[in-house]
Amino acid sequence: MKLYFVIDQTSGVVRAGEQLSGRLIISSTQPVRATNISLYFRGKEDTTVQHLEQRKVGDDYETRRVTSHEKHQFFRMDMPVPDLSSIIWNGRTVPGQHEVPFRIQLPWNLPSTMRIEENGDSATIAYCLRAQLNGSGFLKDYQATQSVQILAKAEPAETSPYIVPPTSTTIRSFGLFGKGEITYGAKVPVTKLAQGQTVEAYVALINNSGKSLREVIVELTEVAKFSAHGHCRTVYNHLWTERFSEQHFTGSQKLDKENLKKMQQDANRKQKSYHQVLAAVNDDEGSSRCTVQVPRGSHESFQGTSIKVSHTLRVIMKTQFGATNPEFSVPIDIVQEIQRIQPAVNGGEGQEEQYPTAHAEPIYDEEQTPTVNPVDVAGFRNYSDPPTNPTYIVK
């Protein structure tokens, strides 16, 4: 008895929101007991976390490394099976080769296939087709499993930038003595970014302190958190980093003692700095521009049950040794693709364009597991909550 799938999508890659179709092949030379066939498509989170555990051996304790595994099915779609009278007759399969066709419409909000590994720990989002010939075995029925790679649907672009409002941070020496303040603000035109995309961020600051600004670090970080039976693992990945000197920013020079004293006596100093920073950020001229690029090897932002992947654009202002280093962060949502509307031609309607070209990751084998109950598809949520500020695509 042989059971296996043949998928119409020869590449084995299917876009979320599209159709998945193919055939289940049932081949046997002799009749096999069977009552019916179960056929479904599912997605699951699979995590592996290593941890140290102590146990008592006699009068002593020994420490050993233990590996915990956890699987969570976040999506399942059962497929209707056509009339099986030509395949199963009187509780047994009819010898020969038979085909059971299937076609399903995938939900638009499925996340992409994903795998994260770090020192033996791993987190995987995987999909597969499963078929089971019910009643065909004494202890375990005949089954077939076929891995399917999913690429997330292109996300729509939005039209508002993310603004970091003007903020002042007191600069202290070794956490004790105040040496003035640094006021800063920023604008990021796009916080929903596709793999391989670049975006320009605008940062403005005014150094009303007696400490020099050595450099400004802008970095895009990825944090993946996953757990297995209460044991957690966090993987940090610096996707992109750029350093800027003091000369790159207007108003970054420190104040001398006389001007620092005058500034501290000015009751409206913060309001003046806020207006200057906000004006610089809004007109893009008085602020410093840096280009952020999302590597194609980055993972998509995802908020699941046992796997969570988040991204942050972090700006750190490095001052002198022992002094306060102000910083702020902007939440970034990395997706598979971004839809853009091409300009209308000759009065016609604009057309959607996907940016960038889809990037496929390797397919990961699916381990056979017992059948589980269906999941409520309507309550399924894959992506992380969008940033509080809407976004738009850069021209």
Order of alpha helices (4+ residues) and beta strands (2+ residues): beta-beta-beta-beta-beta-beta-beta-beta-beta-beta-beta-beta-beta-beta-beta-beta-beta-beta-alpha-alpha-beta-beta-beta-beta-beta-beta
